[in-house]
Amino acid sequence: MKHMRTTKVLEPGAFKIDDTIAFTLTDGETVEALAVRQEGNDTVFITVDCLRKEYPLIDSYGKYTGYENSSLRTKLNGEILDRFPEELKERMVPFENGDLLRIPTEREIFGENPWGEKEPESVEQFEAMKLRRNRIAFQGHNGPIEWYWLQNRSVNSATSAATVNLTGRAYHDSASHSSGVRPLFKIHNP
């Protein structure tokens, strides 16, 4: 059983860690998101499962220079964000880099960097991700278990990035391969 307290529809009010919200993307895909961190008056959510469609981090085989320069980042804040419902987008606030959607880092999921480049000690693991079951995600709401991307470049290969595998463990894969995407977003609590 996933570590979640309640499922709420998206309505005004303060969210707490472990709350879940459910919404439908403009193409009809159903999504649930779990509250994983409070940042002042804002709540950070991660989708419970991956989106139905898989994406590569980079569009062609080659060196993975990092998430900030990836084609996935562009797609997240373009075609994927465009699918989110307007009432949710109106309440979103940007992350530090100005993006409204991003993918998690290895340290946010695992509390350490077993495959990817090191992150600052100030980056903390999401409490819910301490349970391996919460690290496991499906492809879409009712699909099969899915691998998914993390932001970190692999330290073992210039063409790879950190991932979460089917069993909720850290691994890595070629950044040009298609894999699951588990977006994070931040909602302002009025």
Phi, psi and omega in degrees: 000132179291151181278087181220148181264304185216161170247125180242150168283161180288105180220155180303144179144167181278136176260151178243159176306138180081356171292149172239149174236152178237142178205168181242131176288163185296341177268007177095354179291130178273135183227140169244146179227143184252131176286122185241346181201144173259134175230090184064237179270013182244151178239129177269132178242149170237142177295142181295321178236171176287160171295159183296322182271138175272153180221149169276159173286322178233151188284338179219158182300133179164192182291134175267108185272356177128161185300320184302331181257011187276153175290332178297319178302317179298316180293321179302317185264015176233261187297326179285313177301323179300335180279345182287146181295144182304318183296332175281315180300326179295334181263351181289146173237147184287153170285177183307324183275002178094352180283147174268336176232146174206172173256161182287165174263164180298320181291325177296327180272317187252346182079004179202179180237079181288331182240327188264172177301145184297145176246161178298150177301337181290343177280119184254149175293138173296131183307317181299332183281357173291338174270120183304325181302326179285343176277341178279134181226156179255162177276101186075180186295325183233020184273187177286167176299142190231141165288152173213156186283148167239160185293330193290135170291146177286141176278347183264351184203135180288347183253004186244162177225161178291146178221171168248127184272184185299336182261010179079020180252159180288142175202195178210160180205163178298129183295345179272351176282151175275137180211179183288156179232124182240086187293151169248148174210163183238131180246136176281131174270119182294000000 
